[in-house]
């Protein structure tokens, strides 16, 4: 841990001009406008210069606001370095000095031999999201200190992988934290600020920060890209220009997504309350390839129940098959895509892997299979389990209700159902059936499942 002057020496030369001036208080309202709607903000602070500056600037912004939500500073001990625990404790001390509630989160268990940074990032967001959920004070957001520099580095790394528009577009200022926590926002309010300005802000306030030795470890791709900055700058490929390109690509992406929204209407897309999706095959085939890719990708992501992102190359291969005659169906990323007359259906794949089981106490909610937010009312008489209805239970239910429930057995088998001690209590997706309404009149007021797609 270094003093501010020592950190200045270690931080390397900053770009000249306005890029290395401290962030001023009159910039804060515009900078942190995205934070205002949330009742809980979890600041992710590692102790590095960017995150320490974020914490300092948010403290200044919060003091100038008439009303802000609850703010918690969280520092994650990844357990990857001997000094990590002490550094996280120091962050907590600095946060409390600024008047924040603060805590250390620990990534426990075995660590992978490869892909350490990706695994650590996944663990970090999981821990931060768990903290945000358990606080239970309303709309919550995780706030990170990603900067203009990070934006540029990300663009370069994705270029090296041959990414498409989605990969090359700018990291958004606001998005869902991750697939595991779609109800929690991820905010990056500093994406337009160069890191040099944040270090200048800390120096001006005589605040210290920590230099992570992994920032010099060339086994990490981001470090290698960062060290190539001087060469790239000499070629005119500066961070601010790269970030500008990323923002312009994001603008193009937004326009394309609007066109996909229009295609959904033209193709008469129906998601059937999360049971399955159907759309007109002819309207879809008549659209430009990029729109076909994006519409199908949306649905596979929504219905497939997978954490890992859908790979573009696999999606392209599937769309190529579907665009010609003779397509009889396929599976991809946990979803089944199949023709049904003039329509195409997309539904959750059943049978290849067991669907999850979650236990809900009264008043609790959870994300089930990355597709539904399930909830038990506080008035619920006790814990319930949520797991897939299953084909056998669906068959028995149809006999019990003596009704045509209008769902294929394979689709119904993958839907969330509420159980207690092996007894089926409620299937939200079937609640509209008149016979089921009579059977589940009380349960329908106690339990719910909201499709997240």
C-alpha angles and dihedrals in degrees: 000000000000136000116247095262092048090050089053090057092046096045097070129229118322126217113267128243126029091344092078101042118113118259108259128223092241088064095056102083091056093039095053101033090116090061097058100081095057126092092201128039120186109196111208104215121176097174094253121127097262096051094041088053090049090054092048094048094046089052090054092046093048092051090054094049123088091218134009133169124255112294124206124182113213126189118190121220103206092185091229098118132038091236096049097096093049091047092051090049089051090053090052090051092050091047093052089049086060091049099258130135105241141184143177118237118201129214100210132182133047119336123221121253092222135029090033097157094049092047092047091051092051091049092047094054091044091054093045091049091049089053091049092049096047093050087068099192101129135272106016136195137186111222120206133184100233109155141196087271091058089048092055094044091050091052091052093048092049092048088056089056095049093246121182127231095292092055095045096045117099121276103260122244090228129028141132112292093238144312090281094055110032090155092063120074125223113216125195104181096166099059091112094050123088115231089238090066091052092052089048089052091054093046091050089053093043090239122152131223138188126252108217110217090215087071086076097044106113092198085081117081095218091055092052091050091048092052090052091061096100092054092046092047090053087056090052093255097127127169093249091053092047091049089049090053090049091052091049091049088051089054090053090048091054090053091050092049089054088054089051089053088054091049090054088059094044092049091046093236113199121183094191095222091303097305093110140322128245131185139169109272096206094053090048094049090049093059125091113274095250091056092047090052094049097046093049091043091054092053096045089050092047097047103028097074094216130145096203114080119253111262113239095216091056092048091050091052091050094049090050089055093047093049092067132060123271098046108151102174143291143201125233133168095346096315134106116220115193141159118248109183108289092351139071120223128206118192142156114282112242129203104020095088132010115260115235131266121214129183119221124199117206109289094017131123135190143173111259121203089339086278107081139036104220123195140183118206120239087246091062108124094230146326118323133194123230116205138138118299092230129209096269095052090046091053091050091047093053090052092047093051094037087216141122101247091189096224125113111245092240091055095044092049091065097050123108116259131183117234139176122193091340094310118123109234106172145348108201094197090060097043094104093065106105093226091049092050089062093045095046102032094127097034090055089064094048105044136040143173121202119197111232099200 
